Structure formats: C-alpha cells, structure tokens
Amino acid sequence: MATSRTLVLMRHGKSGYPDGVPDHERPLAPRGEREAGLAGAWITEHVGRVDAVLCSTALRTRETLAATGLGDAPTRFERDIYGGSADEIIDEIRLADTYFDDVSVSTLLVVGHEPGIPWTALELAADDDTDVAREVRHRFPTSAIAVLTTEKTWAEIAASSATITEFCIPRADQ
C-alpha cells in the first residue's frame, strides 16, 4: 500500500537590502521575521509535524526557517536550492530519504526562493489548472506556502506526480 507524502514548499520571508551585502547574505527584514512566524504557525495547524527540512544556504532562508519555529526537524542546507530551477529543486527532493536516512520522512519542508519554489510546485502538479494552482502561478510572495501531496516515494517524485492541496500567504491582517 502506498504511503501518502506531504511536500511543503515555502518562499523565504521578506528580506532586507543592506548596502554592500551580497544577495546570498541578505538578512530578513522585521516584516519577514513576523510573517515567517505566521507561516510556521499555519504549517503547524494545517499540515502538522514536519519530519525534515531542505533549506537554501542563503541567510534569509536560514533566518526564515528559524523564525518559523520548525527548525527542530532534521535539516539539510543545500546550495542548489539557492537560485535553483524546478528540476534542480526536484533533484534535491528526490534525495530526501538519502539525506535523512535515520528518519521516516512523510512531511518534507523545502525553504527556498522565487522563481524556483513556485516553479517546482507547478512542475510537480498533476493538474496545474486547479484554482489553487492558478493562485500559485499568479503570485507567490515572500513567506508563501504551497502544500502538495503525492503517493510517490521521494526518490520517485517527478513532474505531474503530486497535487497542490493548499496555498497560503501568511499576513498579520488575515
């Protein structure tokens, strides 16, 4: 019997733009920290426990993960997620069971960047013409979250092998 897996794709929180700081080292802005906290609360309430995390090496993604409060899950920081295409991010997801071989990973969180994160959601979607997929295609602002489910193993995940079930843009005024 196939085991359902949940993939949570999150864009980093709103970042700052300090003078002279390279893109990879840009920190979160205060708004980004607040919204990442809201995102973590939403994930906890709507998805539940995160078993493992793949996170870009960029400072703003590492700070986003810390602000979500979900950083107690086993985490692997991967440079390929920073600036990664959908194919590169999917390649990292396929390695989840190898990266986290001492943990049963049913729910995987990936924290990354735009456009790679929304492109990954749309690439994996078996039906990219649903309301939620159209929402992902229309906009994927900072701290946004797409939740996908699949019956495939992480190693088997491929284009059109998942369903986008939820999309959230966490904001304090919601």
C-alpha positions in Angstrom: 0.0 0.0 0.0 1.3 3.4 -1.0 2.1 5.9 1.7 1.0 9.5 1.1 3.7 12.1 1.5 3.3 15.8 2.0 5.7 18.4 0.5 5.6 21.9 1.8 7.2 24.5 -0.4 7.9 27.8 1.2 9.5 31.0 -0.1 11.7 32.9 2.3 10.4 35.8 4.3 10.7 39.5 3.2 14.4 40.3 3.2 16.3 43.5 3.7 18.6 45.1 1.2 21.5 46.5 3.2 24.1 48.4 1.1 27.1 46.4 0.0 25.7 43.0 1.2 25.8 40.2 -1.4 22.5 38.7 -2.4 23.3 35.3 -0.6 23.9 37.2 2.6 20.9 39.4 2.7 19.0 39.1 6.1 15.3 39.0 6.8 13.6 42.3 7.3 11.5 42.6 10.5 8.3 42.1 8.4 9.9 38.9 7.0 10.6 37.6 10.5 7.0 38.3 11.6 5.5 36.6 8.5 7.8 33.6 8.7 6.5 33.1 12.3 2.9 33.3 11.0 3.9 30.8 8.3 5.3 28.4 10.9 2.1 28.6 12.9 0.0 28.0 9.7 2.1 24.9 8.8 1.8 23.5 12.3 -2.0 24.0 12.3 -2.8 22.9 8.7 0.0 20.4 7.9 1.2 19.2 11.3 4.6 17.9 12.1 7.4 18.4 9.7 9.7 15.4 9.6 12.7 17.0 7.7 13.7 20.3 6.1 15.7 21.1 2.9 16.8 24.7 3.0 18.7 27.0 0.8 22.1 28.2 2.2 21.1 31.9 1.8 21.0 33.8 5.1 17.4 34.9 4.5 16.2 31.3 4.1 18.1 30.1 7.2 16.6 33.0 9.2 13.1 32.2 7.7 13.4 28.6 8.9 14.5 29.8 12.4 11.5 32.2 12.6 9.0 29.5 11.6 9.8 27.6 14.8 10.1 24.4 12.7 13.8 24.3 12.8 13.9 21.4 15.3 13.3 18.9 12.5 16.4 17.4 10.9 17.7 20.0 8.4 20.0 19.9 5.4 21.2 23.2 3.9 21.7 22.9 0.1 23.3 25.5 -2.2 21.5 24.1 -5.2 18.2 25.4 -3.8 19.6 28.9 -3.9 18.8 30.0 -7.4 17.8 26.5 -8.3 15.4 25.7 -11.1 12.4 23.4 -10.6 14.5 20.5 -11.9 17.3 21.2 -9.5 15.0 21.5 -6.5 13.2 18.3 -7.5 16.6 16.6 -7.7 17.2 17.7 -4.1 13.8 16.4 -3.0 14.5 13.0 -4.6 17.5 12.7 -2.2 15.4 13.3 0.9 15.5 9.7 2.0 19.2 9.5 1.5 19.9 12.8 3.3 17.6 11.8 6.2 18.2 8.1 6.3 17.7 7.9 10.0 14.2 9.5 9.9 11.0 8.4 8.3 10.1 11.5 6.2 6.4 11.7 5.4 6.3 15.5 5.5 9.2 17.5 3.9 9.6 21.2 4.1 11.7 23.0 1.4 12.6 26.6 2.1 13.8 28.5 -1.0 13.4 31.3 -3.4 11.2 32.7 -6.2 11.0 31.6 -9.0 12.3 28.1 -8.1 9.8 27.3 -5.4 6.6 28.2 -7.3 8.0 26.6 -10.5 8.6 23.4 -8.5 5.1 23.4 -7.3 3.7 23.8 -10.8 6.1 21.3 -12.3 5.1 18.6 -9.7 1.3 19.4 -10.1 -0.6 16.7 -11.9 -3.2 19.2 -12.7 -1.9 22.8 -13.0 -5.4 24.2 -13.9 -7.0 24.0 -10.5 -7.9 27.1 -8.5 -5.0 26.6 -6.1 -2.5 26.0 -9.0 -3.7 29.2 -10.7 -3.2 31.0 -7.5 0.4 29.7 -7.2 1.0 30.7 -10.9 -0.5 34.2 -10.3 1.7 35.1 -7.4 4.0 33.6 -4.8 5.1 36.4 -2.5 7.5 36.2 0.4 6.6 33.6 3.1 4.0 32.0 0.8 3.4 28.3 1.2 2.3 25.6 -1.2 1.3 22.2 0.1 1.4 19.2 -2.2 0.6 15.6 -1.6 1.9 12.6 -3.5 1.7 8.8 -3.4 5.3 8.5 -4.8 8.4 8.0 -2.7 10.7 11.0 -2.5 13.1 9.2 -4.9 10.2 8.7 -7.4 8.8 12.2 -7.3 8.6 13.7 -10.8 6.7 16.1 -13.0 2.9 15.7 -12.7 3.2 13.3 -9.7 1.6 15.4 -7.0 -1.4 17.5 -6.2 -1.3 21.1 -4.9 -3.8 20.9 -2.0 -3.3 24.2 -0.2 -1.8 27.6 -0.8 -1.3 30.3 1.9 0.1 33.8 2.0 0.5 34.4 5.8 -0.1 38.0 6.7 -0.9 39.6 10.1 -4.1 41.2 8.7 -5.7 37.8 7.8 
